[in-house]
Amino acid sequence: MNQLPTIFQQFFWDAKLESINTQKNSSYIIDRLLKIGNLASWKWLAQTYSPEQIKNRALNSRQLTKKDATFYSLIFDLPINSFKCIKQA
């Protein structure tokens, strides 16, 4: 299945869920859910994408704040200065 669960409409209020493909739009989906997702969406991310995909998006996302990057640096055991959002600040 290449569609997002309907319960995620709250995170993608600006798009039609049926037009978002989980494979083609993986960067967009991962970025959005890392930024504003909840526990259920993070569990879905872990079931849908590889840990490496999620980690790479966290590292390269420009959408994350310093607070977000600090959290994900602890989750992924990565240095805080390796996050692109920290480098651009």
TORBA-72489 format. One record per atom (N, C-alpha, C): residue number from 1; atom name; x, y negated, z. Coordinates in pm, 1 decimal, padded with zeros to 6 digits, always signed. Each point is the difference from the previous one (the first is absolute). Example, Ala and Ser with C-alpha at 12.3 -4.5 7.8 and 13.67 -1.06 7.14 Angstrom:
BEGIN
<1 'N' <+01319.0 +00569.0 +00780.0>>,
<1 'CA' <-00089.0 -00119.0 +00000.0>>,
<1 'C' <+00090.0 -00120.0 +00000.0>>,
<2 'N' <-00035.0 -00105.0 -00072.0>>,
<2 'CA' <+00082.0 -00119.0 +00006.0>>,
<2 'C' <-00077.0 -00109.0 +00073.0>>,
! end
This chain:
BEGIN
<1 'N' <+00084.4 +00119.0 +00000.0>>,
<1 'CA' <-00084.4 -00119.0 +00000.0>>,
<1 'C' <+00088.2 -00124.4 +00000.0>>,
<2 'N' <-00027.8 -00092.7 -00088.1>>,
<2 'CA' <+00081.9 -00119.5 -00015.8>>,
<2 'C' <-00069.6 -00127.8 +00045.3>>,
<3 'N' <-00105.2 +00013.6 +00079.6>>,
<3 'CA' <-00070.3 -00118.1 +00048.6>>,
<3 'C' <+00016.9 -00015.2 +00150.1>>,
<4 'N' <-00008.8 -00123.9 +00043.4>>,
<4 'CA' <+00006.2 -00029.5 +00142.9>>,
<4 'C' <-00130.2 +00041.0 +00069.1>>,
<5 'N' <+00008.6 +00042.5 +00125.1>>,
<5 'CA' <-00122.7 +00027.2 +00075.9>>,
<5 'C' <-00082.9 -00128.1 +00014.2>>,
<6 'N' <-00129.7 +00014.0 -00004.1>>,
<6 'CA' <-00088.3 -00117.9 +00007.3>>,
<6 'C' <+00014.1 -00075.4 +00132.3>>,
<7 'N' <+00045.1 +00066.9 +00105.1>>,
<7 'CA' <+00016.9 -00069.3 +00128.1>>,
<7 'C' <+00110.4 -00106.1 -00005.2>>,
<8 'N' <+00080.2 +00000.5 -00106.9>>,
<8 'CA' <+00108.2 -00097.6 -00013.1>>,
<8 'C' <-00043.3 -00128.0 -00071.4>>,
<9 'N' <-00128.9 -00012.3 -00031.5>>,
<9 'CA' <-00047.8 -00121.1 -00066.3>>,
<9 'C' <+00034.0 -00124.3 +00081.7>>,
<10 'N' <+00000.0 +00011.9 +00131.5>>,
<10 'CA' <+00031.3 -00114.1 +00086.2>>,
<10 'C' <+00140.9 -00053.4 -00022.6>>,
<11 'N' <+00091.8 +00084.8 -00045.9>>,
<11 'CA' <+00137.8 -00042.3 -00024.5>>,
<11 'C' <+00020.7 -00049.6 -00143.4>>,
<12 'N' <-00092.1 +00036.1 -00088.2>>,
<12 'CA' <+00010.8 -00037.7 -00141.4>>,
<12 'C' <-00126.5 -00075.1 -00041.6>>,
<13 'N' <-00036.0 -00099.4 +00081.3>>,
<13 'CA' <-00120.5 -00078.8 -00023.2>>,
<13 'C' <+00004.5 -00075.6 -00132.0>>,
<14 'N' <+00120.3 -00022.7 -00051.4>>,
<14 'CA' <+00016.7 -00080.3 -00121.1>>,
<14 'C' <+00007.5 +00084.1 -00127.1>>,
<15 'N' <-00027.5 +00129.8 +00010.5>>,
<15 'CA' <+00008.5 +00089.8 -00115.6>>,
<15 'C' <-00112.0 +00104.2 +00006.8>>,
<16 'N' <-00030.2 +00058.4 -00114.1>>,
<16 'CA' <-00094.7 +00110.6 -00004.3>>,
<16 'C' <+00078.4 +00127.9 +00026.8>>,
<17 'N' <-00039.9 +00075.0 +00101.9>>,
<17 'CA' <+00072.9 +00121.0 +00036.4>>,
<17 'C' <+00011.9 +00097.5 -00116.4>>,
<18 'N' <-00105.5 +00010.0 -00079.8>>,
<18 'CA' <+00002.7 +00095.4 -00111.6>>,
<18 'C' <+00101.9 -00038.3 -00107.7>>,
<19 'N' <+00046.8 -00123.4 +00001.7>>,
<19 'CA' <+00099.9 -00043.1 -00099.0>>,
<19 'C' <+00143.8 +00016.3 +00051.0>>,
<20 'N' <+00015.2 +00041.6 +00126.4>>,
<20 'CA' <+00133.7 +00017.6 +00057.4>>,
<20 'C' <+00036.9 +00148.1 -00004.3>>,
<21 'N' <+00105.2 +00031.0 -00072.4>>,
<21 'CA' <+00048.6 +00136.6 -00013.5>>,
<21 'C' <+00111.8 +00022.9 +00099.7>>,
<22 'N' <-00011.4 +00104.6 +00081.0>>,
<22 'CA' <+00096.7 +00022.3 +00107.0>>,
<22 'C' <+00141.0 +00027.8 -00050.3>>,
<23 'N' <+00013.8 +00049.0 -00121.9>>,
<23 'CA' <+00133.6 +00025.3 -00054.7>>,
<23 'C' <+00054.2 -00123.0 -00072.9>>,
<24 'N' <-00079.5 -00056.3 -00088.9>>,
<24 'CA' <+00045.3 -00115.8 -00077.9>>,
<24 'C' <+00017.6 -00125.1 +00085.0>>,
<25 'N' <-00079.5 -00014.6 +00103.1>>,
<25 'CA' <+00002.6 -00119.4 +00084.4>>,
<25 'C' <+00058.3 +00027.3 +00138.3>>,
<26 'N' <+00090.7 +00095.1 +00009.5>>,
<26 'CA' <+00052.9 +00042.0 +00130.4>>,
<26 'C' <+00068.4 -00114.4 +00075.1>>,
<27 'N' <+00077.7 -00081.9 -00068.1>>,
<27 'CA' <+00068.7 -00111.0 +00068.1>>,
<27 'C' <-00099.9 -00096.7 +00061.1>>,
<28 'N' <-00101.0 -00035.8 -00076.1>>,
<28 'CA' <-00104.4 -00090.9 +00047.4>>,
<28 'C' <-00071.4 +00059.1 +00121.6>>,
<29 'N' <-00036.0 +00126.1 -00007.4>>,
<29 'CA' <-00072.8 +00066.4 +00108.2>>,
<29 'C' <+00085.3 +00008.7 +00126.4>>,
<30 'N' <+00122.5 +00047.4 -00015.0>>,
<30 'CA' <+00087.8 +00016.1 +00116.1>>,
<30 'C' <+00027.9 -00135.7 +00064.3>>,
<31 'N' <+00032.7 -00099.8 -00081.7>>,
<31 'CA' <+00025.5 -00134.3 +00054.1>>,
<31 'C' <-00118.8 -00050.9 +00080.8>>,
<32 'N' <-00118.5 +00011.5 -00057.4>>,
<32 'CA' <-00120.1 -00052.8 +00065.5>>,
<32 'C' <-00027.7 +00072.5 +00131.3>>,
<33 'N' <+00010.5 +00132.3 -00002.4>>,
<33 'CA' <-00031.4 +00075.9 +00121.1>>,
<33 'C' <+00108.1 -00013.5 +00106.6>>,
<34 'N' <+00125.3 -00017.8 -00040.5>>,
<34 'CA' <+00104.1 -00027.3 +00098.9>>,
<34 'C' <-00024.0 -00134.6 +00067.4>>,
<35 'N' <-00049.0 -00095.1 -00077.3>>,
<35 'CA' <-00020.5 -00135.4 +00051.5>>,
<35 'C' <-00124.3 -00012.1 +00087.9>>,
<36 'N' <-00113.4 +00054.8 -00046.1>>,
<36 'CA' <-00125.2 -00024.4 +00072.9>>,
<36 'C' <-00077.6 +00126.9 +00031.7>>,
<37 'N' <+00060.7 +00115.3 -00020.5>>,
<37 'CA' <-00068.8 +00125.6 +00025.6>>,
<37 'C' <-00016.7 +00030.5 +00147.9>>,
<38 'N' <-00069.3 +00108.7 +00026.6>>,
<38 'CA' <-00020.0 +00046.8 +00137.1>>,
<38 'C' <+00054.4 +00142.5 +00010.8>>,
<39 'N' <-00017.9 +00062.3 +00113.6>>,
<39 'CA' <+00054.4 +00133.6 +00022.2>>,
<39 'C' <-00052.7 +00100.3 -00102.7>>,
<40 'N' <-00128.4 -00005.0 -00029.8>>,
<40 'CA' <-00058.4 +00092.3 -00098.0>>,
<40 'C' <+00063.4 -00018.5 -00138.3>>,
<41 'N' <+00024.8 -00125.4 -00038.1>>,
<41 'CA' <+00059.9 -00024.0 -00131.7>>,
<41 'C' <+00146.0 +00043.6 -00003.2>>,
<42 'N' <+00070.7 -00014.7 +00112.3>>,
<42 'CA' <+00139.8 +00045.4 +00005.2>>,
<42 'C' <+00007.1 +00152.1 -00008.3>>,
<43 'N' <-00095.7 +00067.6 +00063.0>>,
<43 'CA' <-00005.1 +00147.0 -00010.6>>,
<43 'C' <-00025.0 +00040.7 -00144.7>>,
<44 'N' <-00090.5 -00069.7 -00066.2>>,
<44 'CA' <-00029.0 +00028.8 -00140.1>>,
<44 'C' <+00124.4 -00023.9 -00085.5>>,
<45 'N' <+00071.5 -00109.8 +00026.6>>,
<45 'CA' <+00125.7 -00026.7 -00072.2>>,
<45 'C' <+00096.2 +00116.8 +00012.9>>,
<46 'N' <+00015.1 +00049.6 +00121.7>>,
<46 'CA' <+00093.7 +00109.8 +00025.9>>,
<46 'C' <-00041.8 +00129.5 -00069.9>>,
<47 'N' <-00128.6 +00017.5 -00022.3>>,
<47 'CA' <-00049.2 +00118.9 -00069.7>>,
<47 'C' <+00006.0 -00015.2 -00151.6>>,
<48 'N' <+00000.5 -00124.0 -00047.0>>,
<48 'CA' <-00009.4 -00026.5 -00143.2>>,
<48 'C' <+00135.5 -00026.9 -00064.4>>,
<49 'N' <+00088.2 -00065.7 +00072.1>>,
<49 'CA' <+00130.3 -00039.0 -00054.5>>,
<49 'C' <+00112.6 +00060.1 +00084.0>>,
<50 'N' <+00115.0 +00014.6 -00062.1>>,
<50 'CA' <+00115.1 +00056.0 +00071.8>>,
<50 'C' <+00054.1 -00102.6 +00100.3>>,
<51 'N' <+00064.5 +00047.8 +00105.2>>,
<51 'CA' <+00061.1 -00093.4 +00095.1>>,
<51 'C' <+00099.4 -00094.1 -00068.8>>,
<52 'N' <+00068.7 +00050.5 -00100.2>>,
<52 'CA' <+00096.8 -00082.6 -00072.8>>,
<52 'C' <-00069.6 -00113.8 -00076.3>>,
<53 'N' <-00112.9 +00029.2 -00062.9>>,
<53 'CA' <-00076.2 -00104.3 -00071.1>>,
<53 'C' <-00045.1 -00109.4 +00096.2>>,
<54 'N' <-00051.7 +00041.0 +00113.7>>,
<54 'CA' <-00050.5 -00096.4 +00098.3>>,
<54 'C' <+00114.7 -00083.1 +00055.8>>,
<55 'N' <+00108.6 +00065.3 +00032.4>>,
<55 'CA' <+00116.8 -00071.2 +00053.4>>,
<55 'C' <+00054.4 -00099.9 -00101.6>>,
<56 'N' <+00010.7 +00041.5 -00126.4>>,
<56 'CA' <+00050.6 -00090.1 -00104.6>>,
<56 'C' <-00089.7 -00120.9 -00019.0>>,
<57 'N' <-00131.4 +00019.6 +00007.4>>,
<57 'CA' <-00090.6 -00114.2 -00013.8>>,
<57 'C' <+00014.0 -00093.5 +00120.5>>,
<58 'N' <+00013.5 +00055.9 +00118.8>>,
<58 'CA' <+00019.0 -00084.5 +00119.0>>,
<58 'C' <+00127.7 -00081.9 -00014.4>>,
<59 'N' <+00105.5 +00062.3 -00047.6>>,
<59 'CA' <+00127.5 -00069.6 -00017.2>>,
<59 'C' <-00007.3 -00110.3 -00104.4>>,
<60 'N' <-00076.2 +00021.4 -00106.5>>,
<60 'CA' <-00000.4 -00091.8 -00113.4>>,
<60 'C' <-00120.5 -00092.9 -00007.9>>,
<61 'N' <-00092.4 +00014.0 +00091.3>>,
<61 'CA' <-00119.5 -00083.8 -00003.3>>,
<61 'C' <+00032.4 -00143.6 +00039.5>>,
<62 'N' <-00055.1 -00091.7 -00074.5>>,
<62 'CA' <+00013.0 -00142.6 +00034.0>>,
<62 'C' <-00119.8 -00047.5 +00080.5>>,
<63 'N' <-00096.5 +00090.6 +00019.4>>,
<63 'CA' <-00123.2 -00035.0 +00070.1>>,
<63 'C' <+00012.5 +00012.6 +00152.0>>,
<64 'N' <+00097.6 +00075.7 +00046.2>>,
<64 'CA' <+00012.3 +00023.7 +00143.1>>,
<64 'C' <+00057.9 -00120.9 +00072.4>>,
<65 'N' <-00042.0 -00017.6 +00122.9>>,
<65 'CA' <+00054.6 -00106.1 +00085.3>>,
<65 'C' <+00118.5 +00056.0 +00078.5>>,
<66 'N' <+00067.0 -00086.9 +00072.8>>,
<66 'CA' <+00111.0 +00045.0 +00083.9>>,
<66 'C' <-00051.5 +00098.3 +00105.8>>,
<67 'N' <-00116.8 -00027.3 +00053.1>>,
<67 'CA' <-00061.3 +00089.3 +00099.2>>,
<67 'C' <-00026.2 +00138.1 -00061.5>>,
<68 'N' <-00055.8 +00002.0 -00121.9>>,
<68 'CA' <-00024.2 +00126.4 -00069.4>>,
<68 'C' <+00131.5 +00075.0 -00021.9>>,
<69 'N' <+00100.6 -00071.6 -00048.7>>,
<69 'CA' <+00130.2 +00061.7 -00028.4>>,
<69 'C' <+00062.3 +00056.3 +00127.0>>,
<70 'N' <-00014.3 -00069.8 +00110.6>>,
<70 'CA' <+00052.5 +00049.7 +00126.9>>,
<70 'C' <-00067.5 +00131.7 +00037.7>>,
<71 'N' <-00131.0 +00005.6 -00015.7>>,
<71 'CA' <-00074.8 +00122.5 +00029.2>>,
<71 'C' <+00046.8 +00114.9 -00089.9>>,
<72 'N' <+00006.7 -00024.4 -00130.9>>,
<72 'CA' <+00038.5 +00107.2 -00092.0>>,
<72 'C' <+00148.1 +00036.1 +00011.5>>,
<73 'N' <+00082.2 -00091.8 +00044.8>>,
<73 'CA' <+00140.6 +00035.2 +00022.4>>,
<73 'C' <+00011.1 +00102.1 +00113.2>>,
<74 'N' <-00087.0 -00010.7 +00097.4>>,
<74 'CA' <-00002.7 +00097.7 +00109.6>>,
<74 'C' <-00060.3 +00133.1 -00046.2>>,
<75 'N' <-00106.7 -00007.2 -00077.1>>,
<75 'CA' <-00065.7 +00121.5 -00049.7>>,
<75 'C' <+00094.4 +00080.8 -00088.8>>,
<76 'N' <+00068.5 -00068.4 -00091.7>>,
<76 'CA' <+00086.8 +00067.8 -00096.7>>,
<76 'C' <+00146.2 +00005.9 +00043.0>>,
<77 'N' <+00030.8 -00053.1 +00117.4>>,
<77 'CA' <+00137.2 -00001.0 +00051.9>>,
<77 'C' <+00096.5 -00063.8 -00100.7>>,
<78 'N' <-00033.4 -00121.7 -00039.0>>,
<78 'CA' <+00079.6 -00075.6 -00096.6>>,
<78 'C' <+00040.2 -00134.1 +00060.9>>,
<79 'N' <+00114.1 -00053.7 -00040.4>>,
<79 'CA' <+00038.2 -00132.1 +00050.8>>,
<79 'C' <-00096.0 -00108.1 -00051.6>>,
<80 'N' <-00035.4 -00091.0 +00084.5>>,
<80 'CA' <-00095.7 -00105.4 -00035.0>>,
<80 'C' <+00046.7 -00082.1 -00119.2>>,
<81 'N' <+00130.0 -00022.3 -00012.4>>,
<81 'CA' <+00049.3 -00083.3 -00110.4>>,
<81 'C' <-00000.2 +00072.2 -00134.7>>,
<82 'N' <-00044.7 +00125.3 -00004.1>>,
<82 'CA' <-00010.5 +00070.9 -00127.4>>,
<82 'C' <-00133.4 -00025.0 -00068.8>>,
<83 'N' <-00090.9 -00070.5 +00066.8>>,
<83 'CA' <-00131.7 -00029.1 -00057.2>>,
<83 'C' <+00005.2 -00127.0 -00084.6>>,
<84 'N' <-00053.6 +00009.6 -00120.5>>,
<84 'CA' <+00001.0 -00112.6 -00093.2>>,
<84 'C' <-00071.7 -00122.0 +00056.6>>,
<85 'N' <-00106.2 +00020.1 +00075.5>>,
<85 'CA' <-00073.6 -00112.8 +00054.6>>,
<85 'C' <+00083.2 -00077.6 +00102.1>>,
<86 'N' <+00096.0 +00064.7 +00062.5>>,
<86 'CA' <+00088.9 -00067.8 +00095.4>>,
<86 'C' <+00109.4 -00075.2 -00077.1>>,
<87 'N' <+00049.4 +00059.2 -00105.7>>,
<87 'CA' <+00106.8 -00061.3 -00080.3>>,
<87 'C' <-00045.3 -00128.9 -00066.8>>,
<88 'N' <-00128.8 -00005.8 -00039.6>>,
<88 'CA' <-00048.3 -00118.2 -00071.1>>,
<88 'C' <-00039.5 -00112.6 +00093.6>>,
<89 'N' <-00011.9 +00028.0 +00128.1>>,
<89 'CA' <-00043.1 -00102.4 +00095.3>>,
<89 'C' <+00107.3 -00104.2 +00024.9>>,
! end
